[in-house]
Amino acid sequence: MSFKCTCSCERYGEVLKTLPQHEVDEIIEEDGQVDMYCDYCGTHYVYDAVDIAAIRKGGADGESNDIIY
């Protein structure tokens, strides 16, 4: 048995797509970013307004400016 988390910025981006846009916009307006946290491995995925716009467009180039720590 081995430990391996399957989280990724792409997977969390897909989760963001399921949230109502107005809620995500409110978080961006209040905090300047959306910080998502994986309870399994402890990784943070941080998305700013540019990242959110790319996710909503479908991530045209597949690249993101996500800050992961």
Backbone torsions as a table, in degrees:
resi	resn	phi	psi	omega
1	MET	NA	139.2	178.9
2	SER	-137.6	153.9	179.2
3	PHE	-89.1	124.2	174.4
4	LYS	-154.6	117.1	177.8
5	CYS	-85.4	143.3	-179.5
6	THR	-103.9	14.4	179.7
7	CYS	-71.1	156.9	176.5
8	SER	-161.2	164.0	178.6
9	CYS	-64.7	-31.6	178.4
10	GLU	-67.1	-42.1	179.5
11	ARG	-64.6	-42.8	178.5
12	TYR	-69.4	-30.8	173.5
13	GLY	-61.8	-38.7	176.6
14	GLU	-64.5	-37.0	176.8
15	VAL	-64.2	-41.6	178.7
16	LEU	-59.3	-33.4	179.1
17	LYS	-63.9	-25.2	-177.5
18	THR	-83.0	-14.3	-179.6
19	LEU	-83.1	146.9	176.1
20	PRO	-58.3	134.5	-177.2
21	GLN	-56.9	-39.2	-178.1
22	HIS	-64.5	-32.4	178.3
23	GLU	-69.2	-43.0	178.1
24	VAL	-64.3	-42.4	178.6
25	ASP	-61.2	-39.0	178.5
26	GLU	-64.5	-41.8	178.8
27	ILE	-63.3	-44.7	178.6
28	ILE	-61.2	-42.5	-179.1
29	GLU	-64.9	-41.0	-177.5
30	GLU	-77.9	-44.5	-171.6
31	ASP	-108.2	-15.0	-178.3
32	GLY	82.4	-5.6	-179.7
33	GLN	-165.2	163.3	173.2
34	VAL	-111.1	122.1	-179.9
35	ASP	-108.5	115.3	178.6
36	MET	-111.2	141.4	-171.8
37	TYR	-125.3	130.6	176.1
38	CYS	-86.6	115.6	179.6
39	ASP	-67.8	-22.0	-176.4
40	TYR	-77.8	-51.2	-176.0
41	CYS	-109.4	-11.5	176.9
42	GLY	86.8	10.4	-179.8
43	THR	-80.0	139.3	173.5
44	HIS	-99.9	139.4	173.2
45	TYR	-120.2	119.6	-175.1
46	VAL	-114.0	127.2	-178.7
47	TYR	-120.0	131.1	175.5
48	ASP	-100.4	-175.4	-176.6
49	ALA	-60.7	-36.1	179.1
50	VAL	-65.8	-43.6	178.2
51	ASP	-61.9	-43.8	-179.4
52	ILE	-62.2	-42.5	178.4
53	ALA	-60.7	-42.3	179.0
54	ALA	-65.4	-39.7	178.5
55	ILE	-63.6	-43.4	-179.8
56	ARG	-65.1	-31.7	177.8
57	LYS	-79.7	-11.2	-178.8
58	GLY	103.3	12.4	177.6
59	GLY	59.9	60.7	-172.4
60	ALA	-42.5	-44.9	-177.0
61	ASP	-106.1	0.2	178.8
62	GLY	75.5	-5.5	179.8
63	GLU	-95.2	154.2	179.9
64	SER	-143.0	157.0	176.2
65	ASN	-97.4	23.8	-176.4
66	ASP	-56.6	138.9	173.6
67	ILE	-97.2	122.3	-179.5
68	ILE	-118.4	127.9	178.0
69	TYR	-146.7	NA	NA
